[in-house]
Amino acid sequence: MNYRKDKYGKDISILGYGCMRFSRKLASVDLEKTEKEIMRAIELGVNYFDTAYIYPGSEDALGRILERNGARDRVRIATKLPHYLLKKPADMDRYFDDELARLRTDHVDFYLMHMLTDTATWERLKGLGIEEWIEKKKASGAIGQVGFSYHGNSDMFMKLIDARDWDFCQIQYNYYDENSQAGRTGLEYAASKGIPVVIMEPLRGGKLVALPPKASEMLKKFDPDLTPAALSFRWLWDQPAVTCVLSGMNSLEMLEENVKTACAAGAGTVSDGEHALSRAIAAEINRNMMVPCTGCRYCMPCPAGVDIPGSFAAFNMVPVEGKFWAFKDYFMCTGLRKNTSAASLCIKCGKCESHCPQGIKVRDELAKVVKQFEGPLYKAGRTVMTKIAKY
């Protein structure tokens, strides 16, 4: 296994174990199968395990497996505070203590603010005393390092990076999302601040494995032994700013393949031809996209606060990944925040169109985005989030 360093110089395996997708047996985690996979991962050198309070059965399963194998000290656990459920300061201890009990441990190595959406949300948490609580837990050794996970545009991501001296962060990033969400811009900004970056969704929820036929042909012609997953992981590990890449591994075969890729990967190991291939495959996936947006962000910032590239990125997911996943992406990137960045905020000023190198009729396309996504479900979701977060 290859390793990179955390903020304090300790080793993190470049392949991390994402614990959200443990195999299930009926309504519960398949503990016997998952135990074999986790212990094999540890044997192969994987030392970073990522879970969360809201992943059903995940923390408990991980805790049970590590306890009965005496393996707690061989791994570094990352889990997450469901800050969106906090209503009063005492809730921080309540949820954290629940997590420690589930994980059967007295400390968490990496603790994230789960899906931190914007600086307004962070200010609300500060008002509840989150900073003092964090420092108390770090001083006691109950929490090692503190960071946040994020879905949204690079502008807000960079503001959150600057909001605190974070120990690490976690973003969605892959060769398909290079210029959407936090993107390469956010990745490199965090790295410039000395903040390690953990990557989630390296395979876009499996979409970069189940490639369109023409894309599969391109990959096979380039290298018959290069798998779609290996192409994606190698693209990420070629970048020094990437510290650890999470994979939701739920089979020994998947684990063995990913470890094999990790052992041969590293910064500067991807050829120009391989980079060209990933760009060509991304273009093929986007061949039927709704809006020819490249994510260049020349249209930003929007005077009305619309996340224009993010709106189009979600809109372009409709023919590729289906309406449900496109809606989910749109809601996470525009609705899960105090000040929404939804397409419906457009005031039709036209400033964006004067800067768009693709000549996109941005105002017309944003109206289509609104029609596609901002129906009753979006509005209901916004109402629920507003009440939960006390906006």
C-alpha positions as CSV (number, residue, x, y, z in Angstrom):
1,M,0.0,0.0,0.0
2,N,1.1,3.5,-0.7
3,Y,0.6,6.3,1.9
4,R,0.4,10.0,2.0
5,K,0.6,12.3,5.1
6,D,-2.1,13.9,7.2
7,K,-1.6,17.5,8.4
8,Y,0.6,16.3,11.3
9,G,2.8,14.0,9.2
10,K,1.2,10.6,10.0
11,D,0.5,8.1,7.3
12,I,-2.9,7.7,5.6
13,S,-3.4,4.9,3.1
14,I,-4.1,6.5,-0.3
15,L,-7.0,4.0,-0.5
16,G,-9.6,4.5,2.2
17,Y,-12.5,2.2,3.1
18,G,-15.9,3.9,2.6
19,C,-18.3,2.2,5.0
20,M,-21.6,3.5,3.7
21,R,-22.1,0.6,1.3
22,F,-21.5,-2.4,3.6
23,S,-23.3,-5.5,2.2
24,R,-26.6,-6.1,3.8
25,K,-28.6,-9.1,4.8
26,L,-32.3,-8.1,5.0
27,A,-32.4,-4.9,7.0
28,S,-29.0,-5.3,8.7
29,V,-25.3,-5.2,7.8
30,D,-24.0,-8.6,6.8
31,L,-21.5,-8.7,9.6
32,E,-19.8,-12.0,8.7
33,K,-19.1,-10.9,5.1
34,T,-18.2,-7.4,6.0
35,E,-15.8,-8.7,8.7
36,K,-13.8,-10.7,6.1
37,E,-13.6,-7.7,3.8
38,I,-12.5,-5.2,6.6
39,M,-9.9,-7.5,8.1
40,R,-8.5,-8.3,4.6
41,A,-8.3,-4.6,3.9
42,I,-6.4,-4.0,7.1
43,E,-4.1,-6.9,6.3
44,L,-3.4,-5.2,2.9
45,G,-2.5,-1.9,4.5
46,V,-5.7,0.1,4.4
47,N,-5.8,2.2,7.5
48,Y,-8.5,4.9,6.9
49,F,-12.1,3.9,7.5
50,D,-14.9,6.4,6.8
51,T,-18.4,6.1,8.3
52,A,-21.1,8.4,9.6
53,Y,-23.9,8.7,12.2
54,I,-26.6,8.4,9.5
55,Y,-25.2,5.4,7.6
56,P,-27.6,2.7,8.8
57,G,-25.7,0.2,11.0
58,S,-22.3,1.3,9.7
59,E,-20.7,2.7,12.8
60,D,-22.0,-0.3,14.9
61,A,-20.7,-2.9,12.4
62,L,-17.3,-1.2,12.2
63,G,-17.0,-1.0,15.9
64,R,-18.0,-4.6,16.5
65,I,-15.6,-5.9,13.9
66,L,-12.6,-3.9,15.2
67,E,-13.4,-4.8,18.8
68,R,-13.6,-8.6,18.3
69,N,-10.5,-8.7,16.2
70,G,-8.5,-6.4,18.5
71,A,-7.9,-4.1,15.5
72,R,-8.9,-0.7,16.8
73,D,-5.3,0.5,17.1
74,R,-4.4,-0.6,13.6
75,V,-6.8,1.8,11.9
76,R,-7.9,5.4,11.8
77,I,-11.6,6.0,12.1
78,A,-13.4,8.9,10.5
79,T,-17.0,9.6,11.3
80,K,-19.3,12.6,11.2
81,L,-21.3,14.9,13.3
82,P,-24.9,15.3,12.0
83,H,-24.9,19.0,12.7
84,Y,-28.2,19.4,10.8
85,L,-29.8,17.6,13.7
86,L,-28.4,19.9,16.4
87,K,-31.0,22.0,18.2
88,K,-29.1,22.9,21.4
89,P,-25.4,22.7,22.6
90,A,-26.0,19.6,24.6
91,D,-26.9,17.7,21.4
92,M,-23.2,17.7,20.4
93,D,-22.3,15.5,23.3
94,R,-25.4,13.4,22.8
95,Y,-24.6,12.5,19.2
96,F,-20.9,12.1,19.8
97,D,-21.3,9.8,22.8
98,D,-23.7,7.7,20.7
99,E,-21.0,7.4,18.0
100,L,-18.3,6.4,20.5
101,A,-20.7,3.7,21.9
102,R,-21.5,2.4,18.5
103,L,-17.8,2.4,17.5
104,R,-16.7,0.8,20.8
105,T,-13.9,3.3,21.2
106,D,-13.0,6.2,23.4
107,H,-11.8,8.4,20.5
108,V,-12.3,9.3,16.9
109,D,-9.3,10.0,14.8
110,F,-11.0,12.2,12.2
111,Y,-14.2,14.0,12.9
112,L,-16.2,15.8,10.1
113,M,-19.0,18.3,10.1
114,H,-21.2,16.2,7.8
115,M,-22.3,17.9,4.6
116,L,-21.3,21.4,5.8
117,T,-23.1,23.5,3.2
118,D,-22.1,27.1,3.6
119,T,-20.5,29.8,5.9
120,A,-24.0,30.7,7.2
121,T,-24.4,27.1,8.6
122,W,-20.9,27.3,10.1
123,E,-21.8,30.6,11.8
124,R,-24.9,28.9,13.2
125,L,-22.8,26.1,14.6
126,K,-20.4,28.6,16.1
127,G,-23.4,30.2,17.8
128,L,-24.1,26.9,19.5
129,G,-20.5,26.7,20.8
130,I,-19.1,24.2,18.3
131,E,-15.6,25.7,18.3
132,E,-15.2,25.5,22.1
133,W,-16.6,22.0,22.0
134,I,-14.1,20.9,19.4
135,E,-11.2,22.3,21.3
136,K,-12.3,20.6,24.5
137,K,-12.7,17.2,22.7
138,K,-9.3,17.6,21.0
139,A,-7.6,18.6,24.2
140,S,-9.0,15.4,25.9
141,G,-8.0,13.2,23.0
142,A,-11.5,12.2,22.2
143,I,-11.2,13.8,18.8
144,G,-7.9,13.8,16.8
145,Q,-8.5,16.0,13.8
146,V,-11.5,18.0,12.7
147,G,-12.7,18.7,9.1
148,F,-15.8,18.8,7.0
149,S,-17.4,17.1,4.0
150,Y,-18.9,19.2,1.3
151,H,-21.1,19.2,-1.8
152,G,-21.4,22.5,-3.6
153,N,-19.5,24.9,-5.8
154,S,-15.9,25.9,-5.5
155,D,-16.6,29.5,-4.4
156,M,-18.4,28.5,-1.2
157,F,-15.9,25.7,-0.6
158,M,-13.0,28.1,-0.6
159,K,-14.9,30.4,1.8
160,L,-15.4,27.4,4.2
161,I,-11.7,26.5,3.9
162,D,-10.9,30.0,5.1
163,A,-13.5,30.0,7.9
164,R,-11.3,27.9,10.2
165,D,-7.9,26.3,10.5
166,W,-9.2,22.9,9.5
167,D,-7.2,19.7,9.8
168,F,-8.6,18.1,6.6
169,C,-11.7,18.2,4.3
170,Q,-13.6,15.8,2.1
171,I,-15.0,16.5,-1.4
172,Q,-16.7,14.7,-4.3
173,Y,-14.1,14.6,-7.1
174,N,-13.3,12.5,-10.1
175,Y,-12.4,13.0,-13.8
176,Y,-16.1,13.6,-14.7
177,D,-16.5,16.2,-11.9
178,E,-13.2,17.9,-12.5
179,N,-14.9,21.3,-13.1
180,S,-18.0,20.9,-11.0
181,Q,-18.7,20.8,-7.3
182,A,-15.5,21.9,-5.4
183,G,-13.6,20.6,-8.4
184,R,-9.9,20.9,-9.2
185,T,-10.1,24.6,-8.2
186,G,-11.2,23.7,-4.6
187,L,-8.8,20.8,-4.3
188,E,-5.8,22.8,-5.2
189,Y,-6.9,25.7,-3.0
190,A,-7.2,23.5,0.0
191,A,-3.8,22.0,-0.7
192,S,-2.3,25.4,-1.0
193,K,-3.5,26.0,2.6
194,G,-1.8,22.8,3.7
195,I,-5.1,21.0,4.2
196,P,-5.2,17.3,3.2
197,V,-8.2,16.4,1.0
198,V,-10.1,13.1,1.2
199,I,-12.0,12.2,-2.0
200,M,-15.5,10.7,-2.1
201,E,-17.4,9.4,-5.1
202,P,-14.3,8.6,-7.2
203,L,-16.4,6.4,-9.4
204,R,-19.5,8.7,-9.5
205,G,-21.6,6.2,-7.7
206,G,-20.5,3.5,-10.2
207,K,-21.2,5.6,-13.3
208,L,-17.5,5.6,-14.2
209,V,-17.5,1.8,-14.1
210,A,-20.6,1.2,-16.2
211,L,-19.4,3.2,-19.1
212,P,-21.3,3.8,-22.4
213,P,-20.4,1.3,-25.1
214,K,-18.3,3.6,-27.1
215,A,-16.3,4.7,-24.0
216,S,-15.7,1.1,-23.1
217,E,-14.4,0.5,-26.6
218,M,-12.0,3.4,-26.2
219,L,-10.7,2.0,-22.9
220,K,-10.2,-1.5,-24.3
221,K,-8.4,-0.2,-27.3
222,F,-6.1,1.9,-25.2
223,D,-5.2,-0.9,-22.8
224,P,-7.1,-4.1,-22.5
225,D,-5.8,-4.6,-18.9
226,L,-6.9,-1.2,-17.6
227,T,-10.2,-1.4,-15.9
228,P,-12.7,1.6,-15.7
229,A,-12.1,1.7,-11.9
230,A,-8.3,1.7,-12.2
231,L,-8.5,4.5,-14.7
232,S,-10.5,6.6,-12.3
233,F,-8.3,5.9,-9.3
234,R,-5.1,6.4,-11.2
235,W,-6.3,9.8,-12.4
236,L,-6.9,10.9,-8.8
237,W,-3.7,9.5,-7.3
238,D,-1.7,11.2,-10.1
239,Q,-2.5,14.5,-8.3
240,P,-0.3,15.2,-5.2
241,A,-3.1,17.3,-3.7
242,V,-5.2,14.2,-3.2
243,T,-4.5,12.6,0.2
244,C,-6.9,9.6,0.3
245,V,-9.5,8.2,-2.0
246,L,-12.6,6.5,-0.5
247,S,-14.1,3.4,-2.1
248,G,-17.2,1.7,-0.9
249,M,-15.8,-1.8,-1.3
250,N,-18.3,-4.6,-0.6
251,S,-16.5,-7.6,-2.1
252,L,-13.0,-9.2,-1.7
253,E,-12.6,-9.0,-5.5
254,M,-13.2,-5.3,-5.5
255,L,-10.9,-4.8,-2.6
256,E,-8.0,-6.8,-4.1
257,E,-8.3,-4.9,-7.4
258,N,-8.3,-1.5,-5.8
259,V,-5.4,-2.3,-3.5
260,K,-3.4,-3.6,-6.6
261,T,-4.1,-0.3,-8.3
262,A,-3.1,1.7,-5.3
263,C,0.2,-0.1,-4.9
264,A,1.2,0.9,-8.5
265,A,-0.2,4.4,-8.5
266,G,1.4,7.7,-7.5
267,A,1.9,11.3,-8.5
268,G,3.3,11.6,-12.0
269,T,2.6,8.0,-13.0
270,V,-0.3,8.7,-15.5
271,S,0.8,9.2,-19.1
272,D,-0.4,12.0,-21.4
273,G,-2.3,9.3,-23.4
274,E,-4.1,8.1,-20.3
275,H,-5.1,11.7,-19.4
276,A,-6.4,12.2,-22.9
277,L,-8.4,8.9,-22.6
278,S,-10.1,10.1,-19.4
279,R,-11.0,13.4,-21.1
280,A,-12.4,11.5,-24.1
281,I,-14.5,9.3,-21.9
282,A,-15.9,12.2,-20.0
283,A,-16.8,13.8,-23.3
284,E,-18.5,10.7,-24.5
285,I,-20.5,10.5,-21.3
286,N,-21.5,14.1,-21.9
287,R,-22.3,13.6,-25.6
288,N,-26.0,13.9,-25.0
289,M,-25.8,16.6,-22.3
290,M,-28.6,19.1,-22.2
291,V,-26.4,22.2,-22.0
292,P,-22.8,22.5,-23.5
293,C,-21.4,24.0,-20.3
294,T,-17.7,23.2,-19.7
295,G,-17.7,24.4,-16.1
296,C,-15.2,27.2,-16.9
297,R,-17.0,29.6,-14.5
298,Y,-16.5,32.7,-16.6
299,C,-20.2,33.3,-15.9
300,M,-19.5,33.6,-12.1
301,P,-20.1,35.2,-9.8
302,C,-23.8,35.6,-10.5
303,P,-25.2,38.9,-9.1
304,A,-28.3,37.1,-7.9
305,G,-26.4,34.2,-6.3
306,V,-27.2,31.5,-8.8
307,D,-24.7,28.6,-9.0
308,I,-24.8,28.6,-12.8
309,P,-22.2,25.8,-13.5
310,G,-23.6,23.7,-10.7
311,S,-27.2,24.0,-12.0
312,F,-26.1,23.0,-15.5
313,A,-24.0,20.1,-14.2
314,A,-27.0,18.7,-12.4
315,F,-29.2,19.3,-15.5
316,N,-26.7,17.4,-17.7
317,M,-27.0,14.4,-15.4
318,V,-30.6,13.8,-16.4
319,P,-29.9,11.8,-19.6
320,V,-26.8,10.2,-18.1
321,E,-27.8,9.2,-14.6
322,G,-31.6,9.7,-14.5
323,K,-33.9,12.2,-13.0
324,F,-33.6,11.0,-9.4
325,W,-29.8,11.3,-9.1
326,A,-29.8,14.5,-11.0
327,F,-32.4,16.0,-8.6
328,K,-30.4,14.7,-5.7
329,D,-27.3,16.4,-6.9
330,Y,-29.1,19.7,-7.6
331,F,-30.7,19.7,-4.2
332,M,-27.5,19.0,-2.4
333,C,-25.6,21.7,-4.3
334,T,-28.3,24.4,-4.2
335,G,-30.9,23.6,-1.5
336,L,-28.9,22.4,1.5
337,R,-27.9,25.8,2.6
338,K,-29.3,28.9,4.3
339,N,-28.9,31.1,1.2
340,T,-30.0,28.9,-1.7
341,S,-28.1,29.2,-5.0
342,A,-31.0,27.9,-7.0
343,A,-31.6,28.7,-10.7
344,S,-34.9,30.3,-9.8
345,L,-33.0,33.3,-8.3
346,C,-32.0,34.4,-11.8
347,I,-33.0,38.0,-12.4
348,K,-32.3,37.7,-16.2
349,C,-29.7,40.5,-16.2
350,G,-27.7,38.7,-18.9
351,K,-24.3,39.5,-17.4
352,C,-23.4,35.8,-17.5
353,E,-24.2,35.5,-21.2
354,S,-21.8,38.3,-22.1
355,H,-19.0,36.3,-20.5
356,C,-19.9,32.7,-21.7
357,P,-17.3,31.5,-24.3
358,Q,-19.7,28.8,-25.4
359,G,-22.4,31.3,-26.3
360,I,-24.9,29.6,-24.1
361,K,-28.3,31.3,-23.7
362,V,-27.9,31.0,-20.0
363,R,-31.2,32.7,-19.0
364,D,-33.2,30.4,-21.1
365,E,-31.4,27.3,-19.9
366,L,-31.7,28.2,-16.3
367,A,-35.5,28.5,-16.8
368,K,-35.4,24.9,-18.0
369,V,-33.4,23.9,-14.9
370,V,-36.1,25.5,-12.7
371,K,-38.8,23.5,-14.6
372,Q,-36.9,20.3,-14.2
373,F,-35.9,20.5,-10.6
374,E,-37.7,23.1,-8.6
375,G,-41.1,21.5,-8.2
376,P,-43.1,20.6,-5.0
377,L,-40.4,18.1,-3.9
378,Y,-37.6,20.7,-4.0
379,K,-39.7,23.3,-2.2
380,A,-40.8,20.7,0.5
381,G,-37.1,19.8,1.0
382,R,-36.2,23.4,1.4
383,T,-38.9,23.8,4.0
384,V,-37.8,20.8,6.0
385,M,-34.1,21.9,5.9
386,T,-35.1,25.4,7.0
387,K,-37.0,24.0,10.0
388,I,-34.3,21.5,11.0
389,A,-31.4,23.9,10.8
390,K,-33.5,26.8,12.3
391,Y,-32.7,29.1,9.5
